[in-house]
Amino acid sequence: MRMTDIIMKKRAGEAHSPEEIKFLIQGYVSGEIPEYQISAWLMAVYFQSMSFTEAGYLTRSMIDSGKVFHLKGLKGPLVDKHSTGGVGDKLSLILAPIAASCGLQIPMMSGRALGHTGGTLDKLDSINGYSTALSEKDFQEIIKKCGFAMTGQSKDVVPADRLMYALRDVTATVESIPLITASIMSKKFAEGAQSLIFDVKCGSGAFMKTQDDARALAESLVETGRSLGRKVVAVITDMNEPLGKMVGNFLEVEESILALQGQGPEDVMEVTYRLTAWMLVAGGICTTVEEAETLCRKKIHSGEALQAFLENVKLQGGDPEELLAQVGKRRSKYSRDILSGRTGIIQSIDSFAVGLAGVTLGVGRNKTEDPVEPLAGIEFHKKTGDRVNKSERLCTLYGEDPDLLKEAARVVENSMVIEESSTIKKNKPASLILEEITAL
């Protein structure tokens, strides 16, 4: 078998066999196939795409390229959730303890912020003492004790994805849907998940800007999962406005705690309940989404979900009491308010612009090696559809550098559209849930 023939086959739009995909991945990871040939193949895939079956072959070969977590002795169904990335997206911190308190077990391998989107690991790192660098043994023990654990991808897990993603980044092939699908699914199934729920973001603050693009990715994830014999659900959600009132690492931890205390913003809870409900259905805890959402609300009301979260904080090295005491108090050294320049109704808030302002403040990063500021961020006091008076406070920015605060404030101020006329309709979607695609 020759790599040149595999490149030519895909260049011609023909389908690969599982043996060809396996040869390619094994040869790349071992160093026998050079990067320039993998680059040529990636470009061929970018233009000719792959079938769902081929994407399944690629996912399986990438999983087999490294270490796979074998989570033995865990009683509950192993279900995980993955988001394609957004602004203010702290949902993993809320839904994992809800799902765990309902009887699921969640092996969650998450990522860090990059570009305008936030990262779950950076949020968790803002909790004093909390460690996401877990061994397989610790990962399993923590899940066994509290129902879920949060960790990052190690170099031994899916090395093919780590190598290939870096190459995709410099060859302009990142946007290929089958390559995105294999990248996401290989990591999730390598961590031990049996079923997966995807939150496919759509809008200005998402990588998929249109609903058609989001649907194409969602269908690829679901059908590739089906080809692997896994239960998969993809929920397409609106990301034209930041989720919730907080954007930042510790700020989003704080909002997650408030949500678990029954004080979560409506938009955050709408998406959280729906995603968690699908997790419960996929895991066999509930038979319908409606039944599952009712159970989720009961776990918030009873305090069981909050207790699961605090137990996880303790098991992963944090101090629950200290954390609760910091809610509403732990902030950056400097802050800056943005006031409304007119009376009217907020028509929109551009989440992409807000995400970029967050990067300026240190919430996210432009390069993987960039540091982040745990306490920096943006707190919204008003959102789309709210009526505001002139000089009323719209939001507060937090940061460690006054000059960067001033720069970020200009971006956030320009991201908010306020119309003076009282006849203008509130530009707010009836629901953030746009579509649902399932393979159960």
C-alpha positions in Angstrom: 0.0 0.0 0.0 1.4 3.4 -1.0 0.4 6.8 0.4 0.6 8.3 -3.1 -2.2 6.0 -4.2 -4.3 6.9 -1.2 -3.9 10.6 -2.0 -4.8 10.1 -5.7 -7.8 8.0 -4.7 -9.3 10.8 -2.5 -8.3 13.5 -5.0 -10.5 11.6 -7.5 -13.4 11.7 -5.0 -13.3 7.9 -4.3 -14.0 6.4 -1.0 -11.3 4.9 1.3 -11.4 1.4 2.8 -10.8 0.9 6.5 -7.4 -0.6 5.7 -6.3 2.5 3.8 -7.4 4.8 6.7 -5.6 2.6 9.2 -2.4 2.5 7.1 -2.5 6.3 6.8 -3.0 7.0 10.5 -0.6 4.4 11.8 2.1 5.6 9.3 1.6 9.3 10.3 1.8 8.7 14.0 4.9 6.4 13.7 6.6 9.0 11.4 6.8 6.6 8.4 4.5 8.9 6.3 5.8 12.5 6.0 3.8 15.5 6.8 3.8 16.8 3.2 1.9 13.7 2.1 -0.6 14.0 5.0 -1.0 17.7 4.0 -1.8 16.7 0.4 -4.3 14.1 1.7 -5.9 16.7 4.0 -6.4 19.1 1.1 -7.9 16.3 -1.0 -10.4 15.5 1.8 -11.2 19.3 2.2 -12.3 19.5 -1.4 -13.7 15.9 -1.9 -15.0 15.3 1.6 -15.7 11.9 3.1 -18.8 9.7 3.6 -20.2 9.2 7.1 -18.8 5.6 6.9 -15.3 6.9 6.0 -15.5 9.4 8.8 -16.3 6.5 11.1 -13.2 4.6 9.8 -11.1 7.7 10.4 -12.5 8.2 13.9 -11.9 4.5 14.9 -8.3 4.6 13.6 -7.6 7.9 15.5 -9.0 6.3 18.7 -6.7 3.3 18.2 -3.6 5.6 17.6 -3.1 6.0 21.4 -4.3 5.3 24.9 -8.0 4.5 25.5 -9.6 4.9 28.9 -11.1 1.7 30.1 -13.5 2.8 32.8 -14.3 -0.4 34.6 -16.5 -0.8 37.6 -18.6 2.2 37.0 -22.4 1.5 37.5 -24.2 4.2 35.7 -24.4 4.8 31.9 -21.3 6.7 30.6 -22.6 9.8 28.7 -20.8 13.0 27.8 -21.5 16.3 26.2 -19.4 18.4 23.8 -19.9 22.0 22.6 -18.5 23.3 19.4 -17.5 26.5 21.2 -19.2 29.8 22.1 -19.0 32.9 24.3 -20.2 32.6 27.9 -20.7 28.9 27.4 -20.3 27.5 30.9 -22.9 24.8 30.4 -20.6 21.8 31.1 -20.0 23.1 34.7 -23.8 23.1 35.2 -25.0 20.0 33.3 -22.4 17.5 34.5 -23.5 17.7 38.2 -27.2 17.8 37.2 -26.7 14.6 35.1 -24.6 13.0 37.8 -27.2 13.6 40.5 -29.8 11.9 38.1 -27.7 8.7 38.0 -25.5 9.2 34.9 -21.7 9.0 35.0 -19.9 11.6 33.0 -16.3 11.2 31.8 -15.6 14.7 30.6 -12.4 15.5 28.7 -12.5 19.2 27.9 -10.3 21.8 26.1 -8.9 25.3 26.7 -9.9 28.6 25.3 -8.7 29.5 21.8 -9.6 32.6 19.8 -12.9 34.2 20.8 -14.3 31.0 22.4 -13.9 30.0 26.1 -12.5 26.8 27.4 -13.9 24.6 30.2 -10.4 23.8 31.6 -9.5 27.5 32.0 -12.7 28.1 33.9 -12.0 25.2 36.3 -8.4 26.3 36.7 -9.7 29.6 38.1 -10.9 27.6 41.2 -8.1 27.7 43.7 -6.5 24.2 44.0 -8.7 22.5 41.3 -6.7 20.1 39.2 -7.7 18.9 35.7 -4.5 16.9 35.2 -5.8 13.5 36.2 -4.4 10.0 35.8 -6.7 7.4 34.4 -7.0 5.9 37.9 -7.9 9.2 39.5 -10.3 10.0 36.7 -12.2 6.8 37.3 -12.2 7.1 41.1 -13.6 10.6 41.0 -16.4 9.5 38.6 -17.1 6.6 40.9 -17.4 8.9 44.0 -19.4 11.9 42.6 -20.6 10.9 39.2 -18.4 13.0 37.0 -14.8 14.1 36.5 -13.2 16.9 34.4 -9.8 16.4 32.7 -7.8 17.5 29.7 -6.5 15.5 26.8 -3.1 14.0 27.5 -0.4 13.4 24.9 -1.1 9.7 25.0 -4.8 10.0 24.2 -5.5 10.2 20.4 -2.0 11.4 19.4 -3.2 11.3 15.7 -5.6 14.1 16.4 -3.0 16.2 18.2 -0.6 15.9 15.2 -3.3 16.2 12.6 -5.0 19.3 14.1 -1.7 21.2 14.2 -1.2 20.3 10.5 -4.8 21.3 9.6 -4.2 24.6 11.3 -1.3 25.5 8.9 -2.7 24.0 5.8 -6.1 25.8 5.8 -8.1 22.6 6.2 -9.6 23.2 9.7 -13.1 23.7 8.4 -13.5 20.3 6.8 -16.6 18.7 8.4 -15.4 15.1 8.3 -12.1 16.1 9.8 -13.8 18.1 12.5 -16.1 15.2 13.2 -13.3 12.6 13.5 -11.3 15.0 15.7 -14.2 15.6 18.2 -15.5 12.1 18.3 -12.1 10.3 18.6 -11.3 12.2 21.8 -14.7 11.7 23.3 -14.9 8.0 22.7 -11.3 7.5 23.8 -12.2 9.0 27.2 -14.7 6.2 27.8 -18.1 7.7 26.8 -20.7 5.3 25.5 -23.1 8.0 24.3 -22.6 11.6 23.2 -24.7 14.8 23.2 -23.4 17.6 21.0 -24.2 21.3 21.4 -23.6 22.6 17.9 -23.4 26.4 18.2 -24.7 28.6 15.3 -24.3 32.3 14.9 -21.9 35.2 15.2 -20.1 33.8 18.2 -19.8 30.3 16.8 -17.5 28.6 14.3 -20.5 27.7 12.2 -22.1 31.0 11.3 -25.1 29.8 9.5 -27.8 27.2 10.4 -27.1 25.3 7.2 -23.4 24.9 8.2 -24.3 23.9 11.7 -26.8 21.3 10.4 -24.2 19.8 8.1 -21.8 19.3 11.1 -24.6 18.0 13.3 -25.7 15.5 10.7 -22.0 14.4 10.2 -21.6 13.9 14.0 -24.8 11.9 14.3 -24.4 9.7 11.3 -20.7 9.0 12.0 -21.8 8.0 15.5 -24.4 5.8 14.0 -21.8 4.1 11.8 -19.8 3.4 15.0 -22.8 1.9 16.7 -23.0 4.7 19.3 -25.9 6.8 20.5 -25.5 10.4 19.5 -27.7 13.5 19.6 -26.9 16.9 18.1 -28.7 20.0 19.3 -28.2 23.1 17.2 -28.3 26.2 19.5 -28.3 29.9 18.9 -24.9 31.7 19.6 -25.6 35.2 18.3 -25.5 36.6 21.8 -23.3 35.6 24.7 -24.9 33.0 27.0 -25.9 34.3 30.4 -24.6 37.4 32.1 -21.0 36.4 32.7 -18.1 36.0 30.2 -14.8 35.1 31.9 -13.2 32.2 33.7 -14.0 32.6 37.4 -17.1 34.8 36.5 -18.5 31.8 34.6 -17.7 29.5 37.5 -19.7 31.9 39.7 -22.6 32.0 37.3 -22.6 28.2 37.2 -22.9 28.0 41.0 -25.8 30.5 40.9 -27.4 28.3 38.3 -27.0 25.2 40.5 -28.6 27.3 43.3 -31.7 27.9 41.1 -30.6 31.4 40.1 -29.5 30.7 36.5 -30.3 33.1 33.6 -33.2 31.9 31.4 -31.0 31.4 28.3 -28.4 29.4 30.2 -31.0 27.1 31.8 -33.0 26.6 28.6 -30.0 25.1 26.8 -28.7 23.3 29.9 -31.9 21.5 30.7 -32.4 20.4 27.0 -28.8 19.1 26.7 -28.9 17.3 30.1 -32.3 15.9 29.2 -31.0 14.3 26.1 -28.1 12.9 28.1 -30.6 11.2 30.4 -32.6 9.8 27.5 -29.4 8.5 25.8 -28.3 6.9 29.0 -31.6 5.2 29.6 -32.5 7.1 32.8 -35.6 8.7 31.2 -37.7 7.8 28.2 -38.7 11.3 27.0 -37.0 14.7 27.0 -40.0 16.2 28.9 -39.7 13.7 31.7 -35.9 14.2 31.8 -36.2 18.1 32.0 -38.6 17.7 34.9 -36.1 15.5 36.7 -33.3 18.0 36.1 -35.4 20.8 37.6 -36.0 18.6 40.7 -32.3 18.0 41.2 -31.7 21.8 41.1 -34.6 22.5 43.5 -33.5 19.8 46.0 -29.9 21.0 46.0 -28.5 17.6 44.9 -27.0 19.0 41.7 -25.1 21.7 43.7 -23.8 19.1 46.2 -22.5 16.9 43.3 -20.6 20.0 42.0 -19.1 20.8 45.4 -18.1 17.2 45.9 -16.3 17.2 42.6 -14.5 20.5 43.5 -13.3 18.8 46.7 -12.2 15.6 45.0 -10.3 17.5 42.3 -8.4 19.6 44.9 -10.5 22.7 45.5 -12.1 24.0 48.7 -15.9 24.1 48.4 -16.4 26.5 51.3 -13.8 28.9 50.1 -15.3 28.8 46.6 -18.9 29.6 47.9 -17.5 32.4 50.0 -15.9 34.0 46.9 -19.1 34.2 44.9 -19.9 37.9 44.1 -16.6 39.0 45.7 -13.6 37.7 43.7 -12.8 40.1 41.0 -9.9 41.6 39.0 -8.0 44.6 40.3 -9.5 47.0 37.8 -13.1 47.5 36.5 -14.9 49.7 34.0 -18.6 50.3 33.5 -20.2 50.8 30.1 -23.2 53.2 30.2 -26.0 53.5 27.7 -25.7 56.5 25.4 -29.5 56.6 24.8 -32.9 55.4 26.0 -34.3 52.5 24.1 -34.3 48.7 23.7 -31.3 46.6 23.2 -31.7 45.0 19.8 -28.6 42.8 19.7 -25.2 42.0 21.3 -22.6 40.6 18.9 -21.2 37.6 20.7 -18.1 37.4 18.4 -17.2 41.0 19.3 -17.7 40.2 23.0 -15.5 37.2 22.6 -12.7 39.2 21.1 -13.0 41.8 23.8 -12.6 38.9 26.3 -9.4 37.9 24.6 -8.1 41.4 25.0 -8.8 41.2 28.7 -7.1 37.9 29.0 -10.2 35.6 29.2 -9.1 33.7 26.1 -5.9 33.3 24.0 -4.8 33.9 20.4 -2.1 31.1 20.6 -2.2 27.9 22.6 0.7 29.0 24.7 -0.8 32.3 25.8 -1.7 32.7 29.5 -5.2 33.6 30.6 -6.4 35.9 33.4 -8.7 33.9 35.8 -10.5 36.9 37.1 -10.9 39.0 33.9 -14.1 39.2 32.1 -17.4 40.9 31.4 -20.6 41.0 33.5 -23.8 42.1 31.6 -26.4 43.9 33.5 -28.7 44.2 30.5 -29.3 41.8 27.6 -31.1 41.8 24.2 -34.8 42.8 24.6 -34.2 44.8 27.8 -35.3 48.5 27.9 -32.5 50.8 29.1 -32.4 54.5 30.0 -29.7 56.9 29.0 -26.6 56.6 31.3 -27.9 53.3 32.7 -25.2 50.7 33.3 -25.1 48.1 30.6 -22.2 46.0 31.7 -19.0 45.9 33.8 -15.6 44.9 32.5 -12.9 43.4 34.8 -9.2 43.2 34.1 -5.6 43.6 35.3 -4.6 46.3 32.9 -6.4 49.7 32.7 -5.3 50.3 29.1 -6.6 46.9 28.0 -9.9 47.6 29.8 -10.3 50.8 27.8 -9.6 49.0 24.6 -12.0 46.1 25.3 -14.7 48.6 26.5 -14.8 50.2 23.0 -15.3 46.8 21.4 -18.1 45.8 23.8 -19.8 49.2 23.5 -19.8 48.9 19.7 -21.2 45.3 19.9 -24.5 46.5 21.5 -27.2 47.9 19.3 -29.8 50.1 21.1 -32.8 51.6 19.2 -34.6 54.6 20.7 -38.0 54.0 19.2 -40.4 52.2 21.5 -42.0 50.6 18.4 -39.0 48.6 17.7 -39.6 44.9 18.5 -37.4 43.1 20.9 -34.9 41.3 18.7 -34.7 38.1 20.7 -35.3 34.5 19.5 -38.3 32.6 20.9 -36.0 29.7 21.7 -32.2 29.1 21.6 -32.9 25.5 20.5 -33.0 25.6 16.7 -32.9 22.0 15.6 -32.3 18.5 17.1 -30.9 15.5 15.2 -30.8 12.1 16.9 -29.4 8.6 16.5 -30.7 6.7 19.5 
